[in-house]
């Protein structure tokens, strides 16, 4: 996918925010140490500000050093709970 226009990016941002606010929970899958996940952190913040439970699934990327991963609404799993 090539570069997007300001209008396309704005529409994506509005749709992403609305989707998080309307959701019952936010699930963050961290499955690659090579990705930056910078948009995911904003989405996680929106979910917490919307008082949604957050489930983080994936690699141990030293996320325990991030303050918001200690919020009571955040639940972390290294693998799918079974």
C-alpha positions in Angstrom: 0.0 0.0 0.0 1.4 3.4 -1.0 1.2 6.7 0.7 -2.3 7.8 1.8 -3.8 11.3 1.6 -4.5 13.3 4.7 -8.2 12.7 4.3 -7.7 8.9 4.1 -5.5 8.9 7.2 -8.0 11.1 9.0 -10.9 8.8 8.2 -8.8 5.8 9.4 -8.0 7.6 12.7 -11.6 8.4 13.3 -12.8 4.9 12.5 -10.1 3.3 14.7 -11.0 5.6 17.6 -14.7 4.8 17.2 -14.0 1.1 17.0 -12.1 1.1 20.3 -14.7 3.2 22.1 -17.6 1.0 20.8 -15.7 -2.3 21.7 -16.3 -4.3 24.8 -12.5 -4.8 25.2 -9.2 -4.1 23.5 -6.9 -7.0 22.5 -3.3 -6.2 21.6 -1.3 -9.0 19.9 2.4 -8.4 20.2 3.8 -11.1 17.9 7.0 -9.6 16.5 10.0 -8.0 18.1 10.7 -6.3 14.8 7.6 -4.1 14.8 7.4 -0.7 16.6 3.6 -0.9 17.5 3.5 2.9 17.8 -0.1 3.2 16.9 -1.0 0.3 19.2 0.2 2.3 22.2 -2.2 5.1 21.3 -5.0 2.6 20.9 -4.2 1.1 24.2 -4.4 4.6 25.8 -7.8 5.2 24.2 -9.0 1.8 25.5 -7.9 2.7 29.1 -9.4 6.2 28.9 -12.6 4.5 27.8 -12.4 2.2 30.8 -12.2 -0.9 28.6 -10.5 -4.1 29.7 -7.2 -4.6 27.8 -5.7 -8.0 27.0 -2.1 -8.1 25.8 -1.1 -11.3 24.2 2.4 -12.2 22.9 6.0 -11.8 23.3 7.8 -10.7 26.4 9.1 -7.4 25.1 9.9 -6.1 28.6 6.5 -4.6 28.6 6.5 -4.9 32.4 8.6 -1.8 32.5 5.8 0.3 30.9 3.6 1.9 33.6 0.3 1.4 31.9 0.8 -2.4 31.7 0.4 -2.3 35.4 -3.1 -0.7 35.3 -5.7 -2.9 36.8 -7.6 -3.1 33.5 -4.6 -4.6 31.7 -4.2 -8.4 31.6 -1.1 -9.9 29.9 -0.6 -13.4 28.6 2.5 -14.8 26.8 0.3 -17.2 24.9 -3.4 -17.8 24.3 -5.0 -18.8 27.7 -6.1 -22.4 27.5 
